[in-house]
Amino acid sequence: MAILNERIGEVTEAIARRSRDARSRYLDRIASAASAAPQRRRLGCANQAHGFAACAASDKDALRQGGTPNLGIVTAYNDMLSAHKPYEHYPELIRSEARAIGATAQVAGGVPAMCDGITQGEAGMELSLFSRDVIALSVAVALSHQTFDAVALLGVCDKIVPGLVIGALSFGHLPAIFIPSGPMPSGIPNAEKNRVRQLFAEGKVDRAALLEVEARSYHAPGTCTFYGTANTNQMLLEFMGLQMPGASFVNPDTLLRDALTRAAVRQVIGLSALGSQFLPVGRMIDERSFVNAMVGLAATGGSTNAVIHLVVMAAAAGLTLDLRDFERVAEVAPLLARVYPNGPADVNQFHAAGGTIFVIRELLDAGLLHADAATAFAGTLASYRQEPILSNAGAVVWREGPSTSADDAILRGVERPFSPTGGLRILEGDVGRAVIKTSAVAPERHVIEAPALVFHSQEELQAAFKAGKLERDFIAVIRFQGPRAIGMPELHKLMPPLGVLQDRGFKVALVTDGRMSGASGKVPAAIHLTPEALDGGPIAKIRDGDFMRLDAVAGTLTVRVPADEWAARPLASEDLSASHVGIGRELFSQLRASAGPADRGASIFRGLNA
């Protein structure tokens, strides 16, 4: 086994040290909730009868006797979201497999699952981030019946996986495993889709042409094939041991996909207190799991949304992550993958080249991962060198994963990475603290100096672009987009016009207290800025014409305004009432009021690791 990299060890120890008291309290709490006997045995007879009233006769008998494991299924199924459509038939497959090994399974509950691809640039996007916390609450409702011995989590996309993880860790005395649906088959190349989007932004193609390209890209059940937040989630789950090895990017409705689902059912039931090796998820997931996730994020050039989510996921397990942890890990984790938007390939091509199994193998051999981190499969992350294949009988068998990349334009080993670092930096300065992802940004654009142009919405910038007012060097400042202001939406409409201007030779960059899509990349963007404008953040002081410097090399974000003038300058304000009503937004007023800052996960769960 390779010696653990010194930096990775230091970051892990720092997390453990700052989290010691909260983690101890968390472990005590889940230990007190754990039981060698099913919790349902403690319920009253009427309670138990309600719990199995609708079951099949054989399941009802097993639940009545109470001595066999009962698997709770929490599902994000709906048939509008391509990634979640495949889950329609999973419950019956899971129940069948559970019965085959003498157990039972029930759908404990469903969670909402919204699609950022549908709500991008629309009012519904202002609910997107908070849907994560609503999902966590929904998991709590589903599992509150206390009739389950283990949990199978069916969810894939942006806020759904983090919400499911937070909810599962709240019930950390139960074993848990994620069962993915996989990516849709490849459509048109992502680079072609992006090219037509920019042409549309320039008015060179019409809406019909754009819709045709989009429909050919998003065309079947499964996740979108670019490496945005949904597929970053899938990678993270493997690195954290919450998913079967190699399971993330197997296409839906295939024999291997179904066989992996059956194998996951057997695995998690075996981890229950009634199985062969009790391993509750709250004990399995620790600081090593989260550092492994950070390494995976950096090494694959994953979505910056994961930074926000991992912070609050860790808090649910009594662990405190700091943004500097991500940066320190990224400084030693080499970039091994080029997947769109960080390159032309999609996740199907990434998977065919070796995928997560190859990346994990390379990082393990380089001492950049905790090989001894516990997982839901075969003990530790060291076993995630194996990849799944089908046996002649149609079951999953495991073999050693690939030792070389099948395409080094997509995937490389640590000896010849695309970049020696993972390309995730923290920027700090007199306007606050922000995150920047540089893995898809050309090196000559890592430092941008230009006058500020201030906008209070992405629509304002779009209007200025269409009016020809942005043909110059500038740093776009989009403020009042934070979690407390309007829910911290992804500012999807910004990338096409900013990309066009950059391609025309202008120096452009973005500074915002909002978020960017996991599919954004080539324009330098300082995002998740804290404090946000609504909380009196210095971003509210910036004026048009202020000379700004975004320096991803030095890790700074500054405004060149004399100190006395800057100190005396009043904060701008904005009437946000129009963003607080309609499309259900009025129902989320308490969530906006309760939201914490972006660098703490922008969550309503402020006291998770207190």
C-alpha positions as a printed Julia matrix, in Angstrom:
610×3 Matrix{Float64}:
   0.0     0.0     0.0
   1.36    3.43   -0.96
   2.41    5.84    1.78
  -0.22    8.53    2.27
   0.71   11.91    0.83
   1.81   14.28    3.6
  -0.56   17.08    2.56
  -3.55   14.73    2.41
  -2.69   13.51    5.89
  -2.37   17.06    7.2
  -5.74   18.13    5.82
  -7.4    15.02    7.23
  -5.92   15.56   10.65
  -6.92   19.23   10.62
 -10.54   18.27    9.91
 -10.51   15.62   12.63
  -8.99   18.03   15.14
 -11.44   20.89   14.53
 -14.36   18.44   14.47
 -13.44   16.35   17.5
 -16.19   17.46   19.88
 -18.99   17.61   17.31
 -18.01   14.28   15.79
 -17.93   12.64   19.22
 -21.43   13.91   19.98
 -22.66   12.67   16.61
 -21.22    9.2    17.11
 -22.72    9.02   20.59
 -26.11    9.96   19.17
 -26.15    7.35   16.44
 -24.78    4.71   18.83
 -27.71    5.31   21.16
 -30.11    4.95   18.22
 -28.55    1.7    16.97
 -29.99   -1.61   18.0
 -29.15   -5.25   17.34
 -32.88   -5.92   17.06
 -35.17   -4.18   14.57
 -36.63   -0.92   15.87
 -40.07   -2.0    14.62
 -40.22   -4.67   17.34
 -40.54   -1.85   19.85
 -43.57   -0.38   18.11
 -47.09   -1.03   19.3
 -49.11   -3.69   17.53
 -51.29   -1.14   15.73
 -48.16    0.72   14.62
 -46.65   -2.45   13.22
 -49.85   -3.47   11.49
 -50.02   -0.11    9.75
 -46.44   -0.64    8.58
 -47.06   -3.91    6.76
 -50.75   -3.61    5.86
 -50.12   -3.11    2.13
 -47.34   -5.67    1.73
 -47.43   -8.91   -0.19
 -48.41  -11.9     1.95
 -44.9   -13.32    2.23
 -43.46   -9.91    3.17
 -46.24   -9.38    5.68
 -45.4   -12.65    7.43
 -41.71  -11.77    7.56
 -42.41   -8.3     8.94
 -44.88   -9.67   11.46
 -42.24  -12.02   12.84
 -39.7    -9.18   12.78
 -36.53  -11.23   12.6
 -35.42  -10.52    9.04
 -33.92   -7.32    7.59
 -36.28   -4.76    6.08
 -34.74   -2.41    3.52
 -36.19    1.09    3.24
 -36.16    2.57   -0.26
 -36.04    6.35   -0.54
 -36.62    7.32   -4.14
 -36.39   10.48   -6.2
 -38.32    8.87   -9.05
 -40.34   10.96  -11.42
 -40.75   10.48  -15.14
 -40.03   14.06  -16.17
 -36.37   13.99  -15.16
 -34.37   11.88  -17.56
 -31.94   10.8   -14.84
 -34.74    9.59  -12.57
 -37.07    8.0   -15.1
 -35.14    4.67  -14.9
 -36.06    4.43  -11.21
 -39.68    3.65  -12.14
 -39.06   -0.1   -12.01
 -36.32   -0.21   -9.36
 -38.57   -0.84   -6.32
 -39.9    -4.12   -7.71
 -36.39   -5.23   -8.69
 -35.15   -4.35   -5.2
 -38.05   -6.13   -3.49
 -37.45   -9.23   -5.59
 -33.77   -9.34   -4.74
 -34.46   -8.77   -1.05
 -36.9   -11.68   -0.99
 -34.31  -13.89   -2.7
 -32.02  -13.52    0.31
 -34.75  -13.77    2.94
 -35.29  -10.06    3.51
 -38.0    -7.53    2.68
 -37.98   -4.08    1.11
 -40.48   -1.23    1.12
 -40.57    2.21   -0.47
 -40.19    4.33    2.64
 -40.95    7.55    0.82
 -40.25    9.79   -2.09
 -38.3    13.03   -2.23
 -38.76   15.94   -4.63
 -36.43   16.01   -7.59
 -36.22   19.14   -9.68
 -34.11   19.56  -12.78
 -31.73   22.5   -12.98
 -31.59   21.98  -16.72
 -35.28   22.86  -16.94
 -35.21   25.73  -14.46
 -31.92   27.31  -15.62
 -32.48   31.02  -16.19
 -36.06   30.76  -14.91
 -37.7    31.71  -11.62
 -37.8    28.1   -10.48
 -34.01   28.09  -10.23
 -34.38   30.25   -7.14
 -35.8    27.19   -5.35
 -33.12   24.82   -6.59
 -30.5    25.07   -3.84
 -33.11   24.94   -1.1
 -34.55   21.78   -2.65
 -31.47   20.03   -1.23
 -32.53   20.84    2.31
 -36.16   19.98    1.56
 -34.96   16.59    0.3
 -33.03   16.02    3.52
 -36.19   16.81    5.49
 -38.14   14.43    3.27
 -35.68   11.62    4.01
 -36.22   12.25    7.71
 -39.98   11.97    7.24
 -39.59    8.76    5.22
 -37.36    7.06    7.78
 -39.12    8.37   10.87
 -41.41    5.32   10.92
 -38.5     3.33   12.41
 -39.35    0.15   10.55
 -36.13   -0.24    8.55
 -32.79   -1.92    9.12
 -30.95   -0.4     6.13
 -31.57    2.21    3.44
 -31.31    2.19   -0.36
 -31.17    5.69   -1.81
 -32.32    6.26   -5.39
 -31.15    9.64   -6.58
 -28.65   11.13   -9.02
 -28.85   14.82   -9.81
 -27.65   18.13   -8.52
 -29.27   18.78   -5.12
 -30.81   15.33   -4.81
 -27.71   13.35   -3.87
 -26.5    15.87   -1.25
 -29.99   16.06    0.24
 -30.21   12.26    0.41
 -26.77   12.07    2.04
 -27.69   14.68    4.67
 -30.92   12.83    5.44
 -29.22    9.43    5.58
 -26.52   10.74    7.94
 -29.25   12.03   10.23
 -30.23    8.36   10.49
 -26.58    7.4    10.68
 -27.31    4.35   12.84
 -28.59    2.59    9.69
 -26.43    1.26    6.85
 -27.04    3.03    3.53
 -26.11    2.64   -0.11
 -26.81    4.66   -3.25
 -28.11    2.94   -6.35
 -27.57    5.06   -9.5
 -29.44    5.06  -12.79
 -26.53    5.88  -15.09
 -26.02    8.32  -17.99
 -28.06    8.42  -21.16
 -26.28    7.27  -24.34
 -24.18    9.93  -26.02
 -25.98   12.4   -28.23
 -24.37   15.16  -30.24
 -20.96   16.26  -28.96
 -21.08   18.76  -26.1
 -18.73   21.1   -27.94
 -21.22   21.28  -30.84
 -24.06   22.03  -28.45
 -22.05   24.83  -26.88
 -21.1    26.22  -30.31
 -24.77   26.53  -31.33
 -25.62   28.11  -27.97
 -23.07   30.84  -28.62
 -24.35   31.33  -32.17
 -27.83   31.76  -30.76
 -26.53   34.3   -28.23
 -25.04   36.24  -31.16
 -28.32   36.07  -33.09
 -26.76   33.95  -35.87
 -29.16   31.0   -35.53
 -32.82   30.95  -34.58
 -34.65   29.28  -31.7
 -35.67   26.28  -33.81
 -32.02   25.49  -34.59
 -31.09   25.8   -30.94
 -33.96   23.59  -29.78
 -33.03   20.92  -32.32
 -29.46   20.79  -31.0
 -30.6    20.69  -27.38
 -33.09   17.9   -28.11
 -30.39   15.84  -29.82
 -28.16   16.31  -26.78
 -30.76   15.53  -24.08
 -32.56   12.68  -25.77
 -33.09    9.61  -23.56
 -33.49    8.32  -19.99
 -30.36    8.78  -17.86
 -28.23   11.63  -16.63
 -27.0    14.33  -18.98
 -23.66   13.28  -20.4
 -21.57   16.34  -19.56
 -19.54   16.46  -16.36
 -21.79   18.79  -14.43
 -23.03   18.5   -10.87
 -25.11   15.34  -11.42
 -22.21   13.28  -12.73
 -19.84   14.88  -10.23
 -22.2    13.54   -7.56
 -21.85   10.06   -8.98
 -18.07   10.28   -8.93
 -18.11   11.55   -5.33
 -20.32    8.68   -4.17
 -17.8     6.16   -5.46
 -14.86    7.98   -3.87
 -16.81    8.03   -0.58
 -17.67    4.34   -0.81
 -21.42    5.01   -0.86
 -21.89    3.37   -4.25
 -20.7     0.1    -5.77
 -17.34    0.36   -7.59
 -17.71    1.3   -11.24
 -21.48    1.72  -10.91
 -21.76    5.42  -11.68
 -21.61    5.48  -15.46
 -23.23    2.23  -16.56
 -26.09    3.12  -18.9
 -29.74    2.63  -17.84
 -31.86   -0.33  -18.88
 -28.91   -2.67  -19.44
 -28.27   -6.1   -17.95
 -25.21   -4.84  -16.08
 -27.17   -1.92  -14.65
 -29.83   -4.26  -13.22
 -27.21   -6.69  -11.94
 -25.44   -3.86  -10.1
 -28.74   -2.86   -8.51
 -29.3    -6.4    -7.27
 -25.73   -6.57   -5.96
 -26.19   -3.28   -4.08
 -29.32   -4.65   -2.39
 -27.43   -7.71   -1.16
 -24.54   -5.56   -0.02
 -26.5    -3.11    2.1
 -28.69   -5.77    3.67
 -25.51   -7.58    4.68
 -24.41   -4.42    6.49
 -27.55   -4.27    8.64
 -27.57   -5.3    12.29
 -29.3    -8.49   11.13
 -26.68   -9.12    8.44
 -23.17  -10.46    8.52
 -21.23   -7.21    9.12
 -23.02   -4.32   10.81
 -21.74   -1.01    9.43
 -23.97    2.03    9.98
 -23.41    4.82    7.49
 -22.67    7.44   10.14
 -19.75    5.38   11.41
 -18.61    4.38    7.91
 -18.39    7.97    6.67
 -15.69    9.99    8.43
 -13.08   12.67    7.69
 -11.17   10.27    5.42
 -14.28    9.82    3.27
 -14.62   13.55    2.75
 -10.94   14.08    1.98
 -11.18   11.29   -0.59
 -14.15   13.13   -2.08
 -12.14   16.36   -2.27
  -9.31   14.54   -4.04
 -11.75   13.05   -6.52
 -13.32   16.45   -7.14
  -9.95   18.03   -7.89
  -8.57   15.14   -9.93
 -11.57   15.0   -12.25
 -12.29   18.74  -12.57
 -15.77   18.33  -11.07
 -18.5    20.87  -10.44
 -17.9    23.71   -8.0
 -21.39   23.06   -6.64
 -19.84   20.08   -4.87
 -17.87   22.45   -2.64
 -21.08   23.88   -1.2
 -22.66   20.45   -0.83
 -19.71   18.62    0.74
 -19.47   21.26    3.48
 -23.04   20.68    4.66
 -22.9    16.91    4.04
 -19.89   16.77    6.36
 -21.69   18.86    8.95
 -24.44   16.24    9.0
 -21.79   13.74   10.16
 -20.38   16.07   12.81
 -17.44   17.19   10.66
 -16.33   20.73    9.85
 -14.81   21.42    6.44
 -13.23   24.73    5.5
 -12.84   26.06    1.96
  -9.08   26.07    2.44
  -9.24   22.28    2.83
 -10.42   22.04   -0.78
  -7.67   24.32   -2.02
  -4.93   22.54   -0.09
  -6.07   19.19   -1.47
  -6.29   20.56   -5.02
  -2.69   21.78   -4.78
  -1.43   18.18   -4.62
  -4.16   16.32   -6.53
  -3.3    16.25  -10.26
  -5.97   16.75  -12.9
  -6.38   13.35  -14.57
  -9.56   13.82  -16.61
 -10.74   16.06  -19.43
 -14.51   15.75  -19.59
 -16.82   18.47  -20.89
 -16.76   21.37  -19.99
 -13.08   20.74  -19.25
 -12.59   18.94  -22.56
 -14.59   17.6   -25.5
 -15.39   14.11  -24.12
 -18.59   13.12  -22.34
 -18.98   10.79  -19.35
 -19.64    7.75  -21.53
 -16.28    8.29  -23.2
 -14.7     8.89  -19.79
 -16.15    5.6   -18.55
 -14.95    3.73  -21.64
 -11.44    5.14  -21.16
 -11.24    3.71  -17.65
 -13.56    5.92  -15.62
 -13.64    6.23  -11.86
 -11.99    2.85  -11.34
  -8.87    3.97  -13.22
  -8.78    7.35  -11.44
  -9.14    5.75   -8.01
  -6.43    3.21   -8.84
  -4.0     5.92   -9.93
  -4.65    8.06   -6.88
  -4.37    5.11   -4.51
  -1.02    4.13   -6.01
   0.17    7.72   -5.61
  -0.83    7.82   -1.93
  -3.39   10.55   -2.59
  -6.37    8.67   -1.17
  -7.12    7.04    2.15
  -7.08    3.4     1.05
  -8.31    2.38    4.52
 -11.47    4.52    4.41
 -14.49    2.32    5.1
 -16.96    1.68    2.28
 -20.24   -0.09    1.69
 -18.43   -2.58   -0.56
 -15.83   -5.12    0.54
 -14.44   -3.18    3.44
 -12.28   -0.26    2.26
 -11.6     2.01   -0.68
  -8.65   -0.21   -1.61
 -11.22   -2.63   -3.08
 -12.44    0.05   -5.51
  -9.73   -0.97   -7.96
 -12.18   -3.62   -9.12
 -14.66   -3.15  -11.95
 -17.96   -4.94  -12.49
 -18.7    -7.25  -15.41
 -21.49   -9.74  -16.08
 -20.93  -13.44  -15.54
 -22.44  -16.0   -17.89
 -25.21  -16.43  -15.33
 -26.06  -12.72  -15.51
 -24.7   -11.75  -12.09
 -22.02   -9.19  -11.3
 -18.49  -10.47  -10.9
 -15.47   -8.34  -10.15
 -12.13   -8.16  -11.88
  -9.1    -5.93  -11.57
  -9.76   -2.58  -13.2
  -7.74   -1.11  -16.07
  -4.13   -0.22  -15.34
  -3.83    2.08  -18.37
  -6.12    4.64  -19.95
  -7.82    3.64  -23.16
  -7.66    7.25  -24.36
  -5.09    9.63  -22.89
  -6.84   12.62  -24.47
  -9.6    11.99  -21.91
  -7.94   10.22  -19.01
  -4.35   10.04  -17.82
  -2.28    8.6   -15.03
  -0.54   10.59  -12.31
   2.8    10.4   -14.1
   1.5    12.54  -16.98
  -1.52   14.53  -15.78
  -3.27   17.28  -17.67
  -2.24   19.6   -14.85
  -0.17   19.01  -11.7
  -2.97   20.56   -9.61
  -6.73   20.19   -9.53
  -7.5    23.77  -10.48
  -9.68   24.8    -7.54
  -8.68   28.02   -5.79
 -10.01   30.21   -3.02
  -9.89   33.93   -3.75
  -9.8    36.44   -0.9
  -9.55   40.19   -0.76
 -11.4    43.37    0.02
 -14.62   42.14   -1.59
 -14.82   38.89    0.39
 -14.09   35.22   -0.2
 -14.92   33.29   -3.38
 -14.25   30.03   -5.2
 -12.84   29.73   -8.73
 -12.46   26.63  -10.89
  -9.54   27.07  -13.28
  -9.34   23.59  -14.83
 -11.25   24.71  -17.95
  -9.84   28.25  -18.04
  -6.87   28.96  -20.31
  -3.76   29.85  -18.25
  -3.51   33.28  -19.88
  -6.92   34.11  -18.39
  -6.1    33.2   -14.81
  -5.43   36.86  -14.08
  -7.93   39.47  -15.26
  -7.64   43.21  -14.57
 -10.49   45.36  -15.85
 -13.14   47.89  -14.82
 -16.22   46.57  -13.06
 -19.66   46.61  -14.64
 -22.31   46.04  -11.99
 -25.59   44.21  -12.59
 -28.29   43.01  -10.24
 -29.48   40.16  -12.43
 -28.28   38.03  -15.3
 -31.08   39.46  -17.43
 -29.54   42.95  -17.05
 -26.24   41.67  -18.42
 -27.97   39.9   -21.29
 -29.81   43.08  -22.23
 -26.54   45.04  -22.21
 -24.91   42.41  -24.41
 -27.75   42.46  -26.94
 -27.56   46.26  -27.02
 -23.85   46.11  -27.92
 -22.76   47.79  -24.67
 -20.26   45.14  -23.61
 -17.71   45.28  -26.42
 -14.8    45.95  -24.07
 -12.7    44.53  -21.26
 -14.68   44.28  -18.02
 -15.37   42.23  -14.91
 -19.08   41.57  -14.56
 -20.27   41.92  -10.97
 -23.63   40.18  -10.48
 -24.83   40.73   -6.94
 -27.9    40.11   -4.76
 -27.86   36.51   -5.96
 -26.93   34.88   -2.64
 -28.89   32.34   -0.61
 -30.55   34.89    1.65
 -31.32   37.24   -1.25
 -32.95   34.97   -3.83
 -31.83   31.42   -3.05
 -28.44   31.48   -4.83
 -29.52   30.37   -8.31
 -27.12   29.18  -10.99
 -26.54   32.04  -13.41
 -26.75   29.95  -16.54
 -27.65   32.81  -18.88
 -24.28   34.49  -18.34
 -22.0    31.98  -20.0
 -23.04   32.31  -23.68
 -22.63   36.13  -23.87
 -19.46   36.15  -21.74
 -18.06   33.3   -23.83
 -18.79   35.21  -27.03
 -17.05   38.33  -25.73
 -14.04   36.33  -24.58
 -13.81   34.68  -28.01
 -13.81   38.14  -29.57
 -10.61   38.89  -27.69
 -11.92   40.88  -24.74
 -10.72   40.29  -21.19
 -13.83   39.3   -19.26
 -14.49   37.67  -15.9
 -17.36   37.21  -13.48
 -17.68   37.99   -9.78
 -20.92   36.97   -8.06
 -22.5    35.9    -4.8
 -24.54   33.45   -6.85
 -23.6    30.1    -8.35
 -22.57   28.91  -11.78
 -23.63   25.72  -13.5
 -21.49   22.64  -13.12
 -21.21   22.77  -16.91
 -19.6    26.22  -16.96
 -15.91   26.62  -17.28
 -13.92   28.64  -19.81
 -14.67   32.15  -18.47
 -12.88   32.94  -15.19
 -15.57   33.19  -12.53
 -15.24   34.07   -8.84
 -18.42   32.54   -7.45
 -20.08   31.78   -4.1
 -18.76   35.16   -2.87
 -19.27   35.69    0.86
 -20.5    37.7     2.6
 -23.32   38.1     0.11
 -24.62   41.54   -0.84
 -27.82   41.21    1.2
 -25.77   40.53    4.33
 -23.72   43.68    3.87
 -20.96   42.05    1.88
 -18.41   44.42    0.29
 -19.63   43.34   -3.15
 -22.5    45.76   -2.46
 -19.96   48.63   -2.46
 -18.61   48.07   -5.97
 -19.52   50.66   -8.6
 -19.26   50.74  -12.36
 -15.72   51.65  -13.38
 -13.98   50.43  -10.22
 -10.78   48.76  -11.35
 -10.77   45.14  -10.22
  -8.21   42.35  -10.26
  -9.13   38.67  -10.23
  -5.91   36.75   -9.66
  -6.31   32.96   -9.61
  -2.54   32.55   -9.4
  -2.08   34.57   -6.2
  -5.55   33.7    -4.9
  -6.77   37.29   -4.56
  -9.83   39.29   -5.51
  -9.44   43.03   -5.07
 -10.88   46.42   -5.96
  -8.49   49.32   -6.49
 -10.29   52.02   -4.58
  -8.52   54.23   -1.98
  -8.95   52.73    1.48
 -10.66   55.75    3.01
 -13.09   56.03    0.1
 -13.83   52.3     0.24
 -14.49   52.4     3.99
 -16.87   55.35    3.65
 -18.7    54.1     0.57
 -22.32   53.1     1.33
 -23.72   49.69    0.5
 -26.06   49.44   -2.46
 -29.54   48.04   -1.9
 -31.99   46.27   -4.16
 -35.73   45.63   -4.13
 -35.93   41.83   -4.27
 -39.67   41.49   -3.7
 -40.31   40.33   -7.27
 -38.09   37.31   -6.59
 -39.94   36.38   -3.42
 -43.33   35.56   -4.9
 -44.57   33.32   -7.7
 -43.55   29.8    -8.7
 -43.86   28.87   -5.02
 -41.13   31.25   -3.91
 -43.37   32.79   -1.25
 -43.37   29.41    0.53
 -39.58   29.54    0.88
 -39.33   32.82    2.8
 -38.31   31.08    6.02
 -35.62   29.1     4.21
 -34.14   32.29    2.74
 -34.2    33.91    6.18
 -32.52   30.89    7.78
 -29.87   30.25    5.13
 -26.26   30.32    6.19
 -23.41   31.72    4.08
 -22.18   29.92    0.98
 -18.85   28.99    2.56
 -20.8    27.07    5.21
 -22.94   25.29    2.65
 -25.73   27.88    2.21
 -27.9    25.62    4.31
 -30.84   26.1     6.64
 -29.25   23.46    8.91
 -26.97   25.8    10.8
 -26.62   23.68   13.93
 -25.83   20.29   12.42
 -22.36   20.01   13.91
 -22.7    22.48   16.75
